[in-house]
């Protein structure tokens, strides 16, 4: 059974780390019977009327649990984790739902609404009345993004993975089959709808963050040469630009012996 742990607003402008890293650390608190499937970053509305630290994103950890009776202790562990690691002056919120909970469609719709409209704590509390929702400091405004993160992740069609097994260990290039073996599908955004084959090379740009598409991690790629594809994303740096190079590489430059 899957459980969804949404966290938001655990950092400040002076924090050494953001909410995404705090959520990834929560893996260390999971019992041996539970398994972190992944952590998904969700982008919410960026608007001058909404206070946020950097990009107004929230994060949701997807956890496989063998028994629903474990959830209360896991929620207590998540609260303890927030209290230990959230920045002083932040406004943390925690939302937790299991896939068997009722009225999850309301959570999904609320999450979608938070990508384009301003919401309130009252609306978040009303939406999450059948699941766990709690604030843990400051204004408690983080409950809004926490519910939205759970809803968007439950939808299966929003966000990007910031944790997924060995996500940070991938080399500069990999084959389509290697990615698939790791649970990552490869999807071409080529206008001619070409399909990457298992032996094709994918240039990762040293930064794999698959999208959540159809409830699965999917890496979006574009063609770069014969049997070569490149990850469309790159790491964002402080000036807002991507680290990925725009200059196409030749087959000689990119492909090592497979």
C-alpha positions in Angstrom: 0.0 0.0 0.0 1.3 3.5 -0.9 1.3 6.4 1.5 2.0 10.0 0.5 3.9 12.4 2.8 3.7 16.0 1.7 6.0 18.6 3.3 6.2 22.4 2.6 7.7 25.6 3.9 10.4 24.1 6.1 13.1 26.6 5.0 13.9 30.3 5.0 16.0 32.5 2.8 19.0 31.9 5.1 18.6 28.1 5.2 21.5 25.8 4.3 19.1 23.4 2.6 15.6 23.4 1.2 12.4 21.4 1.8 13.4 18.9 -0.9 16.6 17.8 0.9 14.7 17.7 4.2 12.2 15.3 2.7 14.9 13.1 1.2 16.5 12.8 4.6 13.2 11.4 5.9 14.2 8.1 4.3 16.5 7.5 7.3 13.4 7.5 9.6 11.6 4.8 7.7 11.3 1.4 9.2 12.9 -1.6 7.5 9.4 -2.8 6.5 8.8 0.4 4.5 10.3 1.5 1.3 10.7 4.9 -0.2 9.5 4.7 -3.8 10.6 8.3 -4.5 10.3 11.9 -3.6 8.5 14.2 -6.1 9.0 18.0 -6.3 5.8 19.9 -7.1 5.7 23.4 -8.5 3.0 25.7 -7.0 1.8 29.1 -8.1 4.5 31.8 -8.1 2.7 35.1 -7.2 3.7 38.2 -5.4 0.7 37.7 -3.1 2.1 34.4 -1.9 5.1 34.3 0.5 7.7 31.7 -0.5 11.4 31.1 -0.1 12.7 30.6 -3.7 10.5 28.9 -6.2 7.3 28.0 -4.2 7.8 24.3 -4.5 6.7 21.6 -2.1 7.7 17.9 -2.0 6.0 14.6 -1.5 7.6 11.3 -0.5 5.8 8.1 -1.8 6.3 5.2 0.6 5.3 1.6 0.2 4.0 0.3 3.6 2.9 -3.3 4.4 0.3 -2.3 6.9 -1.9 0.7 7.4 -1.5 0.3 11.2 2.1 1.6 10.7 0.9 5.0 9.6 0.4 6.7 13.0 4.0 6.0 14.0 5.3 7.2 10.6 3.4 10.4 11.0 4.9 10.9 14.5 8.3 10.2 13.0 7.6 12.8 10.2 6.6 15.4 12.8 9.8 14.7 14.8 11.8 15.0 11.6 10.3 18.4 10.8 10.9 19.6 14.4 14.5 18.5 14.2 15.4 19.9 10.7 13.0 22.7 9.8 14.6 26.2 9.8 13.9 28.6 12.6 11.3 31.1 11.3 9.8 28.7 8.7 6.1 27.8 8.6 6.2 24.0 8.1 3.2 21.9 7.2 2.7 18.1 6.9 0.0 16.2 5.0 -0.2 12.4 4.9 -2.6 10.3 2.9 -2.9 6.6 2.1 -4.0 5.4 -1.3 -7.0 3.7 0.4 -8.3 6.9 1.9 -11.7 8.3 0.8 -12.3 11.4 -1.2 -8.8 11.6 -2.6 -10.2 13.1 -5.8 -10.7 16.3 -3.7 -7.1 16.3 -2.7 -6.0 15.9 -6.3 -8.3 18.8 -7.5 -7.0 21.0 -4.7 -3.4 20.3 -5.7 -4.1 21.3 -9.3 -5.8 24.5 -8.2 -2.8 25.5 -6.2 -0.7 25.6 -9.4 -2.8 28.6 -10.7 -4.8 30.1 -7.9 -4.2 31.4 -4.4 -5.4 29.2 -1.6 -5.9 29.6 2.2 -5.3 27.5 5.3 -9.0 27.2 5.7 -9.4 25.7 2.2 -6.5 23.3 2.9 -8.0 22.2 6.2 -11.4 21.7 4.6 -10.0 19.7 1.8 -7.9 17.5 4.0 -10.5 16.9 6.7 -10.4 13.1 6.1 -6.6 12.7 6.2 -3.7 13.9 8.4 -2.8 17.6 8.1 -0.8 19.6 10.7 1.2 22.7 11.1 4.5 22.8 13.0 5.6 26.3 13.5 5.3 29.9 12.4 2.1 30.8 10.6 1.5 27.1 9.6 1.1 28.3 6.0 3.0 25.2 4.9 -0.1 23.1 5.3 -1.3 24.6 2.0 1.6 23.4 0.0 1.7 20.1 1.9 -1.8 19.2 0.8 -1.1 20.4 -2.7 2.0 18.2 -2.9 0.1 15.1 -1.9 -2.7 15.9 -4.4 -0.5 16.6 -7.3 1.5 13.4 -6.7 -1.6 11.4 -6.3 -2.7 12.6 -9.7 0.3 10.8 -11.2 0.7 13.6 -13.8 2.7 16.3 -12.2 6.2 17.0 -10.7 9.6 15.7 -11.1 11.5 13.1 -9.0 14.3 14.5 -6.8 14.8 11.1 -5.2 14.5 7.7 -7.0 16.9 5.0 -5.9 20.4 5.9 -7.3 19.2 9.1 -9.1 22.4 11.0 -8.3 24.8 8.2 -9.3 24.0 8.1 -13.1 27.0 8.7 -15.4 27.0 11.3 -18.2 25.4 8.8 -20.5 23.4 5.6 -20.3 21.4 3.3 -22.5 17.6 3.4 -22.7 17.6 -0.2 -21.4 19.7 0.7 -18.4 17.3 3.5 -17.5 14.3 1.1 -18.0 16.0 -1.5 -15.7 16.1 1.2 -13.1 12.4 1.9 -13.4 12.8 5.1 -15.6 10.9 5.1 -18.9 12.3 7.2 -21.8 9.9 9.4 -23.8 10.8 11.3 -26.9 9.4 14.8 -27.4 10.5 14.7 -31.1 7.7 16.0 -33.3 8.0 13.0 -35.6 7.3 10.7 -32.6 10.4 8.5 -33.0 10.8 6.0 -30.2 14.1 5.4 -28.4 15.1 1.7 -28.6 16.8 -0.2 -25.8 20.4 0.1 -27.2 20.2 3.9 -27.8 22.4 6.2 -25.9 20.9 8.9 -23.6 23.0 11.9 -22.7 22.0 12.6 -19.2 23.7 16.0 -18.7 24.8 14.6 -15.4 21.4 15.4 -13.9 18.5 13.0 -14.1 15.2 14.2 -12.6 12.4 12.2 -14.4 8.9 13.6 -14.6 5.9 11.9 -12.9 3.9 10.9 -16.0 1.1 8.3 -15.9 2.1 7.4 -12.3 5.6 6.5 -13.5 9.0 8.2 -13.6 9.6 9.3 -17.2 12.7 10.9 -18.7 11.9 13.4 -21.5 14.5 13.4 -24.3 15.0 14.9 -27.7 17.0 13.4 -30.6 20.6 14.5 -30.9 22.0 12.1 -33.6 21.8 8.6 -34.9 20.7 6.4 -31.9 21.5 9.3 -29.5 19.1 11.2 -27.3 19.6 14.0 -24.8 17.9 14.7 -21.5 15.9 17.9 -22.1 16.6 19.1 -18.5 19.6 20.5 -16.8 20.3 21.7 -13.3 19.2 25.2 -12.6 21.8 27.6 -11.3 21.5 30.8 -9.4 21.0 33.1 -12.4 18.0 31.0 -13.5 19.7 29.3 -16.4 20.2 25.6 -17.0 23.6 23.9 -16.9 22.8 21.9 -20.0 24.6 22.9 -23.1 22.7 24.0 -26.2 25.4 23.1 -28.6 24.7 19.6 -30.1 27.4 17.1 -29.6 28.6 14.8 -32.3 28.3 11.0 -32.1 32.1 10.8 -31.7 32.0 13.3 -28.8 29.2 11.6 -26.9 29.1 7.9 -27.5 31.5 5.6 -25.7 31.5 1.9 -26.3 28.1 0.7 -25.1 
